[in-house]
């Protein structure tokens, strides 16, 4: 990495950033994206996307992410793997620390998305990847004809439970209070409940995860103040998302109470020249389609900002 000043740097390479990159590169704006984990973000590890326009039969998340990447790269976007840990300013220039090295840019798009929320209970971290999972698409196939526990009661929990039925022999769905998913997903889940493939347990607080000598996992929980246990082969946790904004500590960028980035109607943060789009932004609807739209909006705002710099 060198100290040349780039036109724009995008942090993250999910649908929002990849769409923004299509727009900026078509405007001959030098664009570099830094991705820490997976190009395509959470979209890339979603089994099937059914609510993205233009695909009447749905599309695999990985396929959609791959197409977005190829389109951005066709126009000249540079996508690199790198971990951005610090964002500061030097006058009008933004300075990012990427894998320990400084990268300077005139504009920055924060599109780091969100990550899976953890239960924070004993055994969860210890058995991560060895019985505890957060991605059904990634790990569901390991549990063919096995028993599973799914924790959660929102849209993602029901959607992933339905996906896991193609592998598991039986699924216990542990819901902390009541199911809060869409009526469509509740309707889609009902046949699996009726057939006995899925059993829903309401009012369950998950307390601890342990493993027995035969590698059977045990979920210890509380239901109606009474202790209950569930023996299973694996646990999948879907209890929501948390924004990936920890690296913004000390940057001066305003966040809301849960850590999402505050922006104005042009998707610009309180720091001029720094924009945010997608699931990391306050007010986002956490949908791929809206993230793509925000990416386009942010790109147009970036172009206007750069044009204004040239006029100064």
N, C-alpha and C positions, 0 to 999 in steps of 0.2 A: 504494500500500500504506500502511496506517496501523499504528499501534502498539497497536490493540486486541488483547486476548488471546483467541486462538481456542481452542476446545475441543481440537481435534486438527488437526494438519497431517500430511499424508502426502507423503513425498518419493518421487516416481515415480507412474506411472499405468499399471502393468501389471496382470495378472490379480489379484495379491495385494492391491494397494492398491484396485483397483476393487471387489473383493469386500468388503474391509474397509469401504469407504465405503458399500456397500449396507446393511451391518449398523449402522454408526454413525448414518447419517442416519435410518434407521428408528427409532432410539432418540432422535431429536431432538437428536443431538450435532452441533453445527456443525462441518462437515468441509470442509477445503480440500486439494486435491491439486495439487502442483507437478510438472510434467513438463518435462524439458529437451528431449527429442527427439520420440518417437513415442508417442502414447497407445495402450496395448496392449503396449508393450515389444517384445521379440523375438517374442512370439506374433503380433503384427500383421504381421510380415514373414515368417511361416512359411507356405509354400504351402498345406499341408493338414494339419490336426490330426486324426489317426485314433484317438488313445487318450484322448480326453476323453469322459467318460460322457455319455450322452444323445443322441449323434449316431452312429447305427449306420452311416451312410454317410460319416462324417467331416464336417469343416466347415473352410472356408477360415479361416486364422488371422486375416485382416483382418476377416472377418465376425464371428467370435467376439469380437474386441476391440471392434468397433463395438457389438455387443449388450451387452457388459459396461458400456461407457461409457454407453449410453442408459439402462440399468437404474439405474446409480449416480446419474445426473443426474435421473432421474424422482423419486427420493426426496430430492433437494435437494443432492447433492454439487456442490461448485464445483471445476471442473478448470481450472487456469490453466497456461500455459506459463511456465516460469521455471527458472533455474539456481541451485540451492542450493549455495553454495560453503563455508559455515561453519555449524557447529552448536555453540553454547555454552549456558551456563545462567546465569540470574539468579535465585538462590534456587530456588524450585520451578518457575519459568517457564523454558521452553526458548526460546532466541533463535536464529532462523535468518537467514542473510543470503541473500536471494533477489534476484538481479540487482542486487546492491549495496545493497539496502534491507533493514532489519530487519523480521522477522515474529516475533511472540511467540505462543507456544502453551503450553497446559497439558500436552499430550501430543504425541508425535511417533511416526509409524510410518515406519521406514526400509524402503522397498520399491523400491530403485533397480536391483535385478536385476544382471545381469552383461553384459559386452560381449565382442565377438569378440577372441580372442587373436591377436596378430600374430607373424609369423615372426621379425621383427627382422633381416632380411637386406638387403644393398644392392639398391636398385631397388624395394623393396616400397612405401615411402612415396612415392617419386617417381612411380610409375605407378598409384597408388591412383585408382580411378575411370577410368583410361585403360588398362585391361588387367588390373588387379589388383582383385579384388572379394571380399566376405565374405558376400554375400547373393544366393543363387541366385534367389530369388523376385523380388528387385529388378532384377537385371541379366542373368539368364539369357536372356531373350528377345532381347537384343542379339546373341546368338551363334548364331542360326539357321543351320544347315548349316556351322558353323565347328568348328575343332578346339579342344579345351579341355584344360587341366591342372587337376586337383583335388588339393590337398595335404591329407592327413589320413587317418586309418584308424579313427576312432571312429564312433559312431552318426550324428552329424551329417554327417560326410564321406560316408558311404554313402547316407544319406537324400537329401542334396543332389545327389550324383552321379546317383542314379536320377531325380531331378527334372530334372536338366540333360540327360538323354538325350532328352527330348522336343524339344530344340533342337539340340544339338550333333551333328555328323557322327561324331565320335569323341572319347573322353575317355581321357586317361592319368591314372590314379589313383596318386599318389606316396605311399607309406606308409613312414614312418620306420623302423619295425621290422616288426611283423605287424599284421594287422587285428584290432582289439579291439572290434568292433561286436557287436550281438546276433545270435544265430543267425538270427532272422527276417529281419533286414536283409541278412545274407550270402546267405540263400536268395533274397531278392528281387533281389539284384544279379546272381546267377549267370546268369540268362538273357541279360543284356546282355554278360557276359563270354563266354559260349558263342557268341553271335552276332558277336563281334568289335567290338561297339559300345564296350566298355570294356576297357582293358588295365590290369591291376594290376601295379605295380612295387613289390616289397618291399625293405626295407633301403635306402631312398633318403633321403639328407639333402639338402634343398633349400638351395642356397648363395647364389644370386644371380639376379636378374631383370633382363634387358636387353631392348632393343627394336632391331630392325633398321630400315633405311631404309624398307622397305615396310610398316612398322608390325607386322610379325610379332614376337611376343614370344618370347624365348628364356629357358628356365629352365635354369640351370646347377646341376648337382647332383653328388652323390657316391654311387655304389652299389658296395658291397663294395670300398671304398678307391679305386675307379676313377672318373675324371671322366666324366660323361654329360651330354648336353644334350637338351632337348625343345623343338622348335619348336611354337608354338601361337598361337592368336588371343587367348586370354585365360586367366587364372589365377584360380581360386577357392580360397580358403584356409579350411579348417574344422578347426582344431586345438584347439578348446576355448574356454573362456570365462574371463574374469577379472572379479572382483566390482567393481562401481562404488562403491567406498568411499573414494576418494582425498580426498573433501571432509571426511571424518571425522578427518583428521590434526589432532591437538591438541584433539579433542573430549573425550578421556578414555574414549571407548567402546572396550571391549576387542574386538580382532579376532584371528582365528586366524593361523596362519603364512602363509596365502595371501591374507589380507585379508578373509575372510568375517566377518560380525558374530556374536559369541558371544551366545547368549541362554539363559535358563532354560526350564523346561517351559511357562511362560506366555508365551514369546516376548518377554520383557522383557530388555533389556540390563542391564549393570551400572549404568547411569544410570537411576534411577527415573523412570518416565513416558516412557521412550524404548523403543520396541519395534521388532522387525525381523521381516519375513516374506518368503518367496519365495526366489528364487535368490541373494539377497545374504546369506542367513543360513547360518551353519555348521550342517551336518546336513541341509540342504535336498536333495531328491532331483532338483532341476532339471527338474521336470515341471509342466505347467500345472495339472493336477488337484490336485497337492499344494500348489502356490502358492495356489490358490483356498481350499483348506482352511486353510492357515496364515493367510490374510487374515481368515477368519471367526474363527479362534482369537484372533488379535491384537485384533480389534475387540471381542470380549467382554472381553478383558483390559483394554483401554482404558476400556471402560464401567465396569468394577469400580474401576479406578484413579480415575476422575473421581468416582465415587460416594463413594469413601473421602475424597477431597479435600473434598467437600461436608460430610462428617460432622466434619471437623476444626474 
